[in-house]
Amino acid sequence: MMQNKYPQKPGLDFILKQAFFYWNKTLVFQLMFSIFYFGIFLTVFFAADLKYNILSQYMETSKYLKDGMQAYATQYTKMVSTPEFQNFSLMIVGTMIFLYPLNIGFYQIYRKIDLKEKLELRDLLVGYNGLNFFKYIGYYIFWFFIYINAAQTIILGIVWVIATVFVAPLMFFTNKRIFESISLNFKALRMYFLEITVCVIVAFIFKYLGFALFFVGGLFTFPFWNAMIYSLYKTVFSEKS
């Protein structure tokens, strides 16, 4: 249910400070997440490129930029329509889907911090436990294929991200189904639209800031998104009946 026991909503500063608190307390886990994530992702990426030779094809295609955007777009369309590119894309998307449950582990980690319980490395892998794995990859498949179409307009992509920001924690903590979680997400948006929107923007910027300023720093900032989601979730929702 929504938080309603306080006459005044917690401010943005509280939500942001709380997110940075969780992130700062778990820097080792942030690093381990990135090592797991990029280790697996880049291994598959370069193995797929070795098999399908997509990077060199892209380099060839990019030469057409000097002939104008129309010439480049024509060549790019030809490249992406090849079976090799489609197989390459399937391998990359499949890897992203497989890696998604890694994010769920942070919800367990942050909850254990609240409960003052000992943190373990296996907490990071809780999204892969038993049927959880299929539940979360099923959700991410649903989420990703709507996002990939919505993101072509940019604005709709952002709307979809904001409209589903609480779905994963609601599924994890309260065992809600996908559409029930989306419905609760919309109710939360009506009450906390400004807070949610600003926090999503801050999380996105900080997530990639580490790569922009200092590449290795990105290994620590890349998973920050999960700390922001948990801070928002904890502020907006109460699991007490």
N, C-alpha and C positions, 0 to 999 in steps of 0.2 A: 504494500500500500504506500501512498505518498506520505511524506512527512507533513504533519499538520499540527504538531503539538507545540510548535513555537510560533509566537505572534509575528515574528519578523524572520524573513528568509536569511540564511547565512550569505554574507557578501562574497563577491568575486575574489577579494583578497584572501579570504579564508579558504576557498576551494583551491586556489592556485598554490597557496602556502602548503596546504595539506598534500597536494600532488607532489610538490617538490620534496616534502618531507619523506614520503614513501619512496620516491626515486632515490634520494640521497642515502636512505637507510639500506638500500639493496643494490649498491653499485656492482658488487661482485656478481649478483644474479643478472644484472643488466648486461654485463660483459659476457657471461656464460651464454645468455640468450643469443647475443649477436654472433658469438663464435659458432654455436650450433647452427643458427639460421644461415649465416653467410657461408659457412663451411659447406653445408649441404647444397645450398642454392648455387654457389659458384662452381662446385664440382659438377653438378648436373648441367649447368649452363655451358661450361667449356667442353664437357663430354658430348653434349648435343651439337655444339658448334663443330667439334671435330668430325662428327658423323655427317652433318648436313651443310657445313661450310657457309653458314649464314652471315657471319661477320664480314667475310671477304665479298660476298654478294652485296651486302649493304654498302661497303666502301665503294664498290663499282657503281652502284645506284646513285650514291651521293655526288659522284662526278657530274651528274646531269644538272646539279644545282646551278652551274654556271650558264646553262642554257635557259634558265628561268624555271619558275615553280611548276608550270604546266608540264614541261618536259620531265621534270623530276617526279611529279605526281604520277605521270603515265608509267614511268619505269618502276616506281615504288609499288604501284598497283599490280604490275606484272610479277614483281618479286614475291609479294605477300600471297599471291594466288597459286604459287607453286606448291606441290605436295611436300617438298623439303621444308619450306617455311611453316606450313601448317603443322607438320609433325614436330618441328622445333618448338613452335608455340604451345602445342599440347604438352610437351615435356616440361616447359617452363611453368605453365599454368598448373599442371599436375603437381609440380614441386611446391608451388605457393600454397596450394590446397592442403598438401600433406603437412606443411610447416605451420599452418594457421593455429592448430591446437596448442602450440608452444606459448602463444599469448595467454591462454587460459591459466597457465601456471601462476602468473603474477597475481591473479585474483585470490588464489589460495595463499600465496606468500603474504600479500597485504592484509588479509584477514587474520593470518597467524600473528602478524605484528600487532594487530589490534588486541588479540587474545593473549599476547605476550608468550606465545609458544615458540619452541625452537624451530628455526628454519633449516631445511635440508635441501640438497640439490634435487632430489626426486620430486620436490614440490613443483619445480619448474615443468615437470613432465606429466602433471596430473591430467592434462587434457588428452593424454594418450591411454589412459587407464580404461580397459574394457570397452564397454559400449559408448563411453564418453567420446572416444575417437570418432566413431561413425556419426554421432550426434553433431559434433562441432564441424566436421568436414562437410556434412550434409548442409548445415547452415551456411558455411562459407561458400559452397558451390552456388547455392541460391543467391547469396549476397553478391558474389563476384560477377555473376553473369548479368544481373540487373545493373550493377555498377558500371561494368564495361560498356554497356549501351548508354546508360544515363550520362556517363562522364564525357561523351562526345560533345555534349552541350556545356560542359564544365559546371554551370550553375546547378543542373539537375544532379550531377555527380555529388556536389557538395550537399545538396538537399538530402540525398540518399544516405550519405555518411551521417549527417545529423539525425536523420529519422531512425537510424538503427544503432546509435551509439551505445544504448543500454541493453541491446538484445543479448549479447554474450554474457554479461554479468547476471542478468535476470535468468537466463537458462542455467547458469552455473549455481547461483545461490538459492533460487526459488523453484528451479526445475520447470519453469514456464515453457510453453511451446513457442515456436518462432512467431506466429501471427499474434498470439496473445502478448508476447513481449513487444512487438512493434506497436500494438495498440496502446500499451502502457507508456511506450516511448513518446507517442504523440501527446498523451495526457501530460507527461512531464514537460514537453516542449511548450505547452500552453502556459504553464506556470513559471518555467525557468528558461524561456527562449534566449534572453540576452546572455545569461550565465553559460548556457550550453554552447551557444555560438562562439562566444569569445574564447572559452576554454578549448574548443575544437581548433580554432585558429592558432592559439598559443601552442597547443600540443603539436600541431603540424609543423610550425616554424621551428620549435625547439628540437623536434625529432630529427630534422635534417641539418640543424645548425652546426652540430659537431662535425659533420662531413665538410661543410662549407668553410668553417674556420680552421679546423685541424682534423685531418681525415680520421686518425685513430680515435679522436673524441667521439666520432659518430657511433662507435661501438657501444658507448655508454648512453648516448642520447637517443639512439634509434628506437629502443623499447619504451621510451618515456610515455608514449600514447596510453599505455595500459595504466600507468599511475594516475593520469588525468581522468581516465574513464572511471577508475575505482573511486577517486575523490569525489567526482560528480555523483556517481551512483550512491555512495554512502550519504551524501548530502541530500539527495532528492528522494530516495526510497528508504522505507523502513520495512524490515522483514518481520516485524512483530504484528501479530493479528489483532 
